[in-house]
């Protein structure tokens, strides 16, 4: 979803190159992702929030953080904690209430001139936020279960909605089983902005920043990363270790999913894809040579 195409006689003749793509939800050509969490109902999970943030970091997306259902809590402790953790990292933060129209003007301001993906757990109020911007959409909403404190999947599929002439929103189904079982443990730190400056400065190149000797992050951890974010980091490293073990038993050679040029980090193109691209180039070249001979 989100591809730009060329039409001719009612048929798609060409899919134009994408500027970005994420496989889950499967959308492309995104300007930003707004990760929606709830202050309460369901209770805010820092681990789940960091999981969404880290996936967006992996794909190099512009990230905004929205904390909805602000009307359900009169305790400022959580708000202060959120700002203390994520504001120093450079994330734009907004607290909203779709029920009471709180800060919805600021929320809409974030959307102008952009194609935005809203993602987050079920029940955090993504559909309610969209309804508040344009009630004509009338998206289905349901209450969070009192027993499980989990939302129900009211959004079943991704859908692009035009809120205004310059505002496109992609609403996505809520999901919570994202796992970092596709990259190496040493790559996880690159998904955390506060850890990136220390990568490559430790005693060992394969340092996981957990308990290794000569690790600068371990030495000064309390001043580098919050306890909540570090717990998320450890959780994601353990998931990546499962991926590494699977590769070891399969006997497959692997490499880092990231490349570093000019002090920038980007996701690598796999060797198989590079090989396929080279083959295509060669085939096209041979065709041109054959045409010239004719």
C-alpha positions in Angstrom: 0.0 0.0 0.0 1.2 3.5 -0.8 2.9 2.8 -4.1 2.8 5.4 -6.9 1.9 3.9 -10.3 1.4 4.9 -13.9 -2.0 4.1 -15.6 -2.8 3.5 -19.2 -6.2 2.6 -20.5 -7.3 1.7 -17.1 -4.4 -0.7 -16.4 -1.3 -0.3 -14.2 1.6 -0.1 -16.5 4.4 0.7 -14.1 5.1 0.8 -10.4 7.3 3.8 -9.6 10.4 3.5 -7.4 9.7 3.7 -3.6 11.4 6.1 -1.4 10.9 3.7 1.5 9.0 0.6 2.5 8.2 -1.3 5.7 6.9 -4.9 5.6 4.7 -4.6 8.7 2.4 -3.0 8.1 3.1 -3.3 4.4 3.2 0.3 3.4 5.5 2.5 1.2 6.3 6.1 0.5 5.8 7.2 4.0 6.7 10.7 5.3 6.4 9.9 9.0 5.2 7.4 11.5 3.2 8.5 14.5 3.4 5.8 17.3 0.2 6.0 19.3 0.2 4.8 22.9 -2.4 5.2 25.6 -1.8 6.8 29.0 -4.3 4.3 30.4 -6.6 1.5 29.2 -4.4 -0.2 28.2 -1.6 0.9 30.6 1.5 2.3 28.9 4.1 -0.3 28.2 7.6 1.2 27.7 8.8 -2.1 26.3 6.1 -2.1 23.6 6.6 1.6 22.8 10.4 1.0 22.4 9.6 -2.0 20.2 7.6 0.2 17.8 10.3 3.0 18.0 13.1 0.6 17.2 11.3 -0.9 14.2 10.8 2.6 12.8 14.4 3.4 13.5 15.5 0.3 11.6 13.7 1.5 8.5 14.9 5.1 8.9 11.5 6.7 9.4 10.7 10.1 10.8 9.2 9.3 14.2 6.6 11.1 16.3 5.2 9.9 19.7 1.5 10.5 20.6 0.1 9.5 24.0 -3.7 9.4 23.8 -6.5 9.1 26.4 -4.9 11.9 28.5 -8.3 12.4 30.1 -8.1 9.1 32.0 -5.2 10.2 34.2 -4.8 13.2 36.5 -1.3 12.0 37.6 1.5 14.0 36.0 4.1 11.5 37.0 3.8 9.4 33.9 3.8 12.5 31.6 7.0 13.7 33.3 8.6 10.3 33.0 7.8 10.1 29.2 9.3 13.6 28.6 12.4 12.8 30.7 13.1 9.6 28.7 12.2 10.5 25.1 12.5 14.3 24.7 16.3 14.3 25.1 16.5 11.7 22.3 14.9 14.2 19.9 11.4 12.6 19.5 8.5 15.0 19.1 6.0 14.2 21.9 2.3 15.0 22.1 -0.4 14.1 24.7 -3.9 14.0 23.3 -7.5 13.1 24.2 -9.8 12.2 21.3 -12.7 12.1 23.8 -12.2 15.7 25.1 -10.6 17.2 21.9 -7.4 17.9 23.9 -4.4 19.0 21.7 -6.1 17.7 18.5 -5.1 20.9 16.7 -1.5 20.2 17.5 -2.0 16.6 16.4 -3.5 17.7 13.1 -0.6 20.2 12.6 1.8 17.3 12.6 -0.1 15.8 9.7 -0.1 18.7 7.2 1.7 18.0 4.0 2.5 14.4 4.8 1.5 10.8 4.4 1.5 9.5 7.9 1.3 5.9 9.3 -0.5 5.6 12.6 0.7 2.5 14.5 0.3 1.2 18.0 -1.4 -1.5 20.1 -5.1 -2.2 19.8 -7.2 -0.1 22.0 -4.9 3.0 22.2 -7.3 5.1 20.2 -5.9 5.4 16.7 -9.3 5.1 15.0 -10.8 7.6 17.6 -8.1 10.1 16.7 -8.9 9.8 13.0 -12.7 10.1 13.7 -12.0 13.3 15.7 -10.3 14.9 12.7 -13.1 13.9 10.3 -16.2 12.3 11.8 -17.4 11.3 8.3 -15.0 8.4 8.5 -16.9 6.9 11.4 -14.3 4.2 12.0 -15.3 1.4 14.4 -14.0 1.6 18.0 -14.3 -0.7 21.0 -13.6 -0.4 24.7 -10.5 -2.1 26.2 -11.3 -5.3 28.1 -11.5 -4.8 31.9 -10.1 -8.3 32.4 -7.1 -8.4 30.0 -6.5 -4.6 29.7 -6.1 -5.2 26.0 -7.8 -3.7 23.0 -9.8 -5.5 20.3 -8.8 -5.4 16.7 -11.3 -3.0 15.2 -9.1 -2.0 12.3 -8.7 -5.1 10.2 -6.6 -3.9 7.3 -4.4 -0.9 6.3 -6.3 1.9 4.6 -5.2 5.3 3.2 -7.6 8.0 4.2 -7.5 11.6 2.9 -8.3 13.8 5.9 -7.6 17.0 3.9 -6.1 18.1 0.6 -2.6 17.8 2.1 -3.2 15.1 4.8 -3.1 11.4 4.1 -3.3 8.9 7.0 -2.7 5.2 6.9 -4.5 3.5 9.7 -3.1 0.1 10.6 -4.3 -2.9 12.7 -3.0 -3.0 16.2 -0.4 -5.7 16.8 2.0 -6.6 19.5 4.1 -9.6 18.5 6.9 -7.8 16.6 10.2 -9.5 17.3 13.8 -8.7 16.6 14.5 -12.2 15.3 15.8 -11.0 12.0 19.1 -9.2 12.9 22.3 -9.9 14.8 22.6 -9.1 18.5 25.5 -6.6 17.8 23.1 -4.6 15.5 20.4 -3.9 18.2 22.3 -1.0 19.8 22.0 0.9 16.5 18.3 1.1 17.0 18.8 3.1 20.2 19.7 6.7 19.6 21.4 7.1 23.0 23.7 4.1 22.4 24.9 5.0 18.9 27.7 7.4 19.9 29.3 4.6 21.9 29.3 1.9 19.2 32.8 1.0 18.3 34.4 2.6 21.4 34.3 -0.6 23.6 37.2 -2.9 24.2 35.7 -5.7 22.1 34.2 -5.2 18.6 31.4 -7.7 19.3 30.5 -6.0 22.7 26.8 -6.4 23.5 27.0 -3.7 26.3 25.6 -6.0 29.0 28.4 -7.0 31.3 31.6 -7.0 29.2 34.9 -5.8 30.4 35.9 -2.4 28.9 32.4 -1.5 27.8 31.8 2.3 28.0 28.1 1.9 28.1 28.2 -0.6 31.1 30.6 1.7 32.9 28.4 4.8 32.7 25.0 3.2 32.0 22.9 5.3 34.4 24.0 8.5 32.6 23.6 7.1 29.1 20.3 5.2 29.0 17.2 5.1 31.2 16.4 1.8 33.0 13.2 1.4 31.0 15.0 1.7 27.6 17.9 -0.5 28.8 15.4 -3.3 29.8 13.9 -3.0 26.3 17.4 -3.2 24.8 18.2 -6.4 26.7 14.9 -7.9 25.6 15.6 -7.2 22.0 19.1 -8.5 22.2 17.8 -11.8 23.6 15.4 -12.1 20.6 18.3 -11.4 18.2 20.4 -14.1 19.9 17.6 -16.6 18.9 18.1 -15.5 15.3 21.9 -15.9 15.6 21.5 -19.4 17.1 19.1 -20.4 14.3 21.7 -19.3 11.7 24.4 -21.2 13.5 22.5 -24.5 13.4 21.4 -23.9 9.8 25.1 -23.3 8.9 24.3 -20.1 7.1 26.8 -17.3 6.8 25.4 -14.0 7.8 26.5 -10.4 8.0 25.4 -7.1 9.6 22.2 -5.7 8.2 23.7 -2.2 8.5 26.3 -0.3 6.5 28.1 2.8 7.6 29.3 5.6 5.3 30.0 9.2 6.0 28.9 8.8 9.7 25.5 7.6 8.6 23.8 4.2 9.2 21.6 2.5 6.6 20.0 -0.9 6.1 22.1 -3.0 3.7 20.8 -4.6 0.5 21.2 -8.4 0.9 23.8 -10.2 -1.1 21.1 -12.1 -3.0 19.4 -8.9 -4.0 22.7 -7.3 -5.1 23.4 -10.5 -7.1 20.0 -10.3 -8.7 20.5 -6.7 -9.6 23.9 -7.4 -11.2 22.4 -10.2 -13.3 19.6 -7.9 -14.5 22.2 -5.3 -15.5 24.2 -7.8 -17.4 21.2 -9.2 -19.2 20.1 -5.7 -20.2 23.6 -5.0 -21.4 23.8 -8.2 -23.5 20.4 -7.3 -25.0 21.7 -3.8 -26.0 24.8 -5.3 -27.6 22.7 -7.9 -29.6 20.5 -5.1 -30.8 23.5 -3.1 -31.9 24.9 -6.1 -33.8 21.6 -6.4 -35.6 
